[in-house]
Amino acid sequence: MVGKGPCVEVKIGIRDIPGAVVLESDQSPDEVAAAVEKAVEGGGMLRLTDDKGRLVVVPGPMIGYVEIGAQVGRRVGFGTG
């Protein structure tokens, strides 16, 4: 279901790297939180798919923080808001 329906913005802070990885995902906030928890606790990889179908992979032990936005509908047009 890439590119359809509501999306959630996810910011991932990676240890010792300035800035953050930012993506919009079709996954729900609960699905993203569960994937983050599994990667951090298990020491594995965090694997998220963005709204364009690209796979983002971050090593769980390198995650400094994850900010999960509220799920919102898609924006359409050239609005400024």
Protein Blocks (a to p, Z undefined) as FASTA:
>chain_A
ZZiajddddddddehigcjdddddfbdfklmmmmmmmmmmnopacddddfkopacdddfk
lpmbdcddddddddedjdfZZ
